[in-house]
Amino acid sequence: MSPFLLLINVSLTFCWTFLDIFIMITGIAIATRFTQITERIRRMEKMMIPNSFWTEVRTHYLILNELVLYVDDRLSLLILLSCASNLYFICLQLLNSFTNNYTNTLSTVYFWFSLFFVMGRTVCVLLCAASIHDSSKTPLKTLRNVPTRFWSVELGRFIYTITKDTIALSGRRFFYLTKRLVLAMAATVATYELVVYDQVTSAERPPDSETHPCNWTHQE
């Protein structure tokens, strides 16, 4: 059974890695399209721009928004699976770091390398996917610098659209991939590690004696 189990392990590891890489590439590609819109607006900064320009840019922005919704509808389950598997593996390895004592140097090096590798890859996946949300809000920095004399109704609609909409990939709409999610997952892992450390130290601590400071004995 060993060759068969080894084949399954390699296949699942390949699928796990491919899934994370696919999410990263998708996030970078969509974020690049939003960056192109931002660069197009920056080239026209502090210029007298007709309403037709803002109408066209706003239309392209809404098309990208629809693209994100389409991609999220197809990938949201995979994103949920990726985040869940990465978080589970990190928590499992952190638990093993307290409970297992590796006497072999090679096993110790492999254990810590695999842990930090998965942690780094998870952060890369979240940041690449969160770049969509950051890139979709980047045009606001340029639009807010438009002089008042160049203000128009279409420009106001464009700013309202960027401010109101939440453009980001999600995990079945349970959460959105933003930079706040990275901090939330880091806080979750840190809390889990502290709880496990407290449980391990409590198990290793010798039991308390039956005599408590408040007790007293009657002497005849």
Backbone torsions as a table, in degrees:
resi	resn	phi	psi	omega
1	MET	NA	-14.5	-174.8
2	SER	-62.7	-47.9	178.3
3	PRO	-60.8	-37.2	179.7
4	PHE	-66.4	-45.0	178.9
5	LEU	-66.5	-35.8	177.2
6	LEU	-65.3	-39.7	177.4
7	LEU	-63.2	-42.2	178.1
8	ILE	-63.9	-41.3	-179.5
9	ASN	-63.7	-44.2	179.4
10	VAL	-65.8	-40.4	-179.3
11	SER	-65.3	-44.4	179.3
12	LEU	-66.5	-37.8	177.3
13	THR	-64.9	-40.0	177.6
14	PHE	-63.9	-44.4	178.6
15	CYS	-63.8	-39.0	179.5
16	TRP	-63.4	-45.4	179.5
17	THR	-68.2	-42.5	179.4
18	PHE	-62.0	-37.8	179.5
19	LEU	-62.9	-44.8	179.2
20	ASP	-64.9	-42.2	179.8
21	ILE	-65.2	-38.7	180.0
22	PHE	-64.3	-40.9	178.0
23	ILE	-65.4	-40.9	178.7
24	MET	-62.4	-45.5	-178.8
25	ILE	-64.6	-41.3	178.7
26	THR	-62.7	-43.5	179.1
27	GLY	-63.7	-43.0	179.8
28	ILE	-65.1	-40.4	-177.9
29	ALA	-64.8	-46.4	-178.9
30	ILE	-69.5	-39.2	178.6
31	ALA	-62.7	-33.1	178.0
32	THR	-63.9	-36.9	178.7
33	ARG	-65.5	-39.5	175.5
34	PHE	-67.6	-35.5	177.9
35	THR	-64.3	-35.1	177.8
36	GLN	-64.0	-38.7	176.3
37	ILE	-64.7	-40.9	178.9
38	THR	-62.6	-43.8	178.9
39	GLU	-64.9	-34.6	177.9
40	ARG	-66.0	-38.1	178.4
41	ILE	-70.0	-38.4	-178.2
42	ARG	-65.2	-31.5	178.0
43	ARG	-67.2	-23.7	-179.2
44	MET	-102.0	12.1	-176.3
45	GLU	-65.2	140.4	178.2
46	LYS	59.7	33.6	176.2
47	MET	-123.5	155.6	176.4
48	MET	-74.5	107.2	-173.3
49	ILE	-110.3	130.4	178.4
50	PRO	-72.4	162.6	179.6
51	ASN	-64.1	-27.2	180.0
52	SER	-62.3	-34.2	178.9
53	PHE	-65.6	-47.0	-179.9
54	TRP	-66.2	-33.7	176.5
55	THR	-64.2	-42.5	180.0
56	GLU	-66.8	-45.4	-179.4
57	VAL	-64.6	-41.1	179.0
58	ARG	-64.8	-37.2	176.6
59	THR	-63.6	-44.0	177.7
60	HIS	-63.9	-37.5	179.0
61	TYR	-65.0	-41.6	178.4
62	LEU	-66.9	-33.9	176.9
63	ILE	-64.8	-42.1	176.3
64	LEU	-64.5	-35.8	176.7
65	ASN	-62.0	-42.8	177.1
66	GLU	-65.3	-34.3	177.1
67	LEU	-64.4	-42.0	178.2
68	VAL	-62.6	-42.0	178.3
69	LEU	-63.7	-38.6	178.7
70	TYR	-65.8	-45.7	-180.0
71	VAL	-66.2	-40.1	179.8
72	ASP	-64.6	-35.8	178.3
73	ASP	-64.9	-30.2	-179.4
74	ARG	-89.0	-28.5	-172.3
75	LEU	-110.7	-3.6	-173.8
76	SER	-61.5	-38.2	179.0
77	LEU	-67.9	-39.2	178.0
78	LEU	-67.0	-36.5	178.0
79	ILE	-65.9	-41.6	177.0
80	LEU	-62.1	-41.9	178.8
81	LEU	-65.5	-41.4	-179.8
82	SER	-64.1	-48.5	-179.4
83	CYS	-64.6	-39.3	-179.4
84	ALA	-67.2	-43.9	-179.2
85	SER	-67.3	-40.9	178.8
86	ASN	-64.8	-45.1	-179.8
87	LEU	-66.4	-37.8	178.3
88	TYR	-64.7	-44.5	-179.1
89	PHE	-65.4	-39.7	179.0
90	ILE	-64.1	-45.9	179.3
91	CYS	-64.6	-38.1	179.2
92	LEU	-65.1	-43.9	179.8
93	GLN	-67.9	-35.4	175.7
94	LEU	-64.8	-37.8	175.9
95	LEU	-65.1	-41.4	178.9
96	ASN	-66.3	-29.1	179.7
97	SER	-65.8	-23.7	178.1
98	PHE	-92.6	-29.2	-172.7
99	THR	-98.2	-24.4	-176.6
100	ASN	-103.3	138.3	175.6
101	ASN	-113.4	108.1	-177.2
102	TYR	-89.1	120.1	177.6
103	THR	-90.8	-23.1	179.9
104	ASN	-86.0	130.2	-178.7
105	THR	-64.1	-40.5	-179.4
106	LEU	-63.3	-40.8	178.4
107	SER	-65.9	-38.1	179.0
108	THR	-65.7	-44.5	179.6
109	VAL	-63.6	-43.2	179.9
110	TYR	-64.6	-39.0	-178.8
111	PHE	-61.8	-51.8	-177.6
112	TRP	-70.5	-33.0	176.6
113	PHE	-65.1	-44.6	-179.9
114	SER	-64.4	-37.3	-179.9
115	LEU	-65.9	-51.0	-178.8
116	PHE	-69.4	-29.5	177.4
117	PHE	-66.3	-44.5	179.3
118	VAL	-68.0	-38.6	177.5
119	MET	-63.0	-44.2	178.0
120	GLY	-65.4	-39.9	179.2
121	ARG	-67.3	-37.7	177.6
122	THR	-63.1	-42.8	178.2
123	VAL	-63.2	-40.6	178.8
124	CYS	-63.4	-41.6	178.8
125	VAL	-61.8	-45.8	-178.4
126	LEU	-66.7	-41.2	-178.8
127	LEU	-69.4	-40.6	179.0
128	CYS	-65.7	-41.0	177.7
129	ALA	-71.0	-34.9	179.3
130	ALA	-72.2	-17.1	178.6
131	SER	-63.4	-22.3	176.4
132	ILE	-63.9	-47.3	-179.5
133	HIS	-65.1	-41.5	180.0
134	ASP	-65.9	-42.6	-179.4
135	SER	-67.8	-30.9	179.5
136	SER	-71.2	-23.2	178.9
137	LYS	-95.4	-10.1	-177.0
138	THR	-61.5	-37.5	179.8
139	PRO	-58.8	-21.1	-179.7
140	LEU	-61.1	-35.2	-178.5
141	LYS	-62.6	-35.5	179.6
142	THR	-82.4	-40.1	-177.5
143	LEU	-65.9	-31.9	179.6
144	ARG	-73.7	-13.6	177.2
145	ASN	-93.2	2.8	178.8
146	VAL	-68.8	129.0	179.6
147	PRO	-59.8	153.3	-177.7
148	THR	-62.2	-33.9	-178.4
149	ARG	-68.7	-16.9	177.8
150	PHE	-98.6	6.9	-176.7
151	TRP	-70.6	146.2	179.0
152	SER	-147.2	168.1	-179.1
153	VAL	-66.0	-41.6	-179.8
154	GLU	-65.0	-35.6	176.6
155	LEU	-64.9	-41.4	177.1
156	GLY	-62.5	-39.9	177.2
157	ARG	-65.2	-38.8	180.0
158	PHE	-64.0	-45.2	179.0
159	ILE	-63.9	-40.1	179.2
160	TYR	-63.6	-39.9	179.6
161	THR	-63.9	-43.8	-179.4
162	ILE	-66.3	-39.9	-176.5
163	THR	-71.6	-37.6	-172.9
164	LYS	-79.8	-45.1	-171.3
165	ASP	-75.2	142.6	171.7
166	THR	-104.6	101.4	-175.8
167	ILE	-102.0	104.8	-178.5
168	ALA	-167.0	155.5	172.7
169	LEU	-75.4	156.3	-176.1
170	SER	-140.6	167.1	173.4
171	GLY	-103.0	82.6	-176.7
172	ARG	56.7	33.4	179.1
173	ARG	64.9	10.6	173.5
174	PHE	-75.8	-32.4	178.7
175	PHE	-154.4	156.2	177.6
176	TYR	-109.9	140.4	-178.1
177	LEU	-79.3	95.4	175.8
178	THR	-129.7	175.8	179.1
179	LYS	-67.9	-26.0	175.9
180	ARG	-64.5	-31.5	178.5
181	LEU	-66.0	-36.3	177.8
182	VAL	-60.4	-45.2	178.3
183	LEU	-66.0	-37.4	179.4
184	ALA	-65.9	-42.5	178.2
185	MET	-67.6	-38.6	177.1
186	ALA	-63.2	-40.4	177.5
187	ALA	-65.7	-37.5	178.4
188	THR	-64.3	-44.9	179.3
189	VAL	-65.2	-40.9	179.3
190	ALA	-64.1	-41.4	178.0
191	THR	-64.1	-42.1	178.4
192	TYR	-62.2	-42.6	-179.7
193	GLU	-63.9	-40.4	178.6
194	LEU	-65.6	-39.8	178.5
195	VAL	-65.1	-44.4	179.5
196	VAL	-64.6	-41.8	178.8
197	TYR	-62.2	-39.2	178.6
198	ASP	-66.2	-40.4	179.2
199	GLN	-67.3	-39.6	-179.7
200	VAL	-67.2	-44.8	179.3
201	THR	-66.3	-33.3	177.5
202	SER	-67.9	-35.2	178.8
203	ALA	-71.4	-33.6	-179.6
204	GLU	-82.9	-16.2	-178.8
205	ARG	-73.3	135.6	179.5
206	PRO	-63.7	148.1	-179.0
207	PRO	-64.6	148.1	179.2
208	ASP	-71.4	150.6	177.4
209	SER	-71.8	165.3	-178.3
210	GLU	-75.7	-15.8	-178.5
211	THR	-87.7	127.2	-179.6
212	HIS	-111.3	156.6	-177.4
213	PRO	-58.5	-28.0	-176.7
214	CYS	-83.7	-9.5	-178.5
215	ASN	-76.4	154.6	174.9
216	TRP	-146.3	152.9	-178.7
217	THR	-113.8	142.1	-179.3
218	HIS	-86.1	122.2	178.6
219	GLN	-103.3	129.4	178.3
220	GLU	-86.1	NA	NA
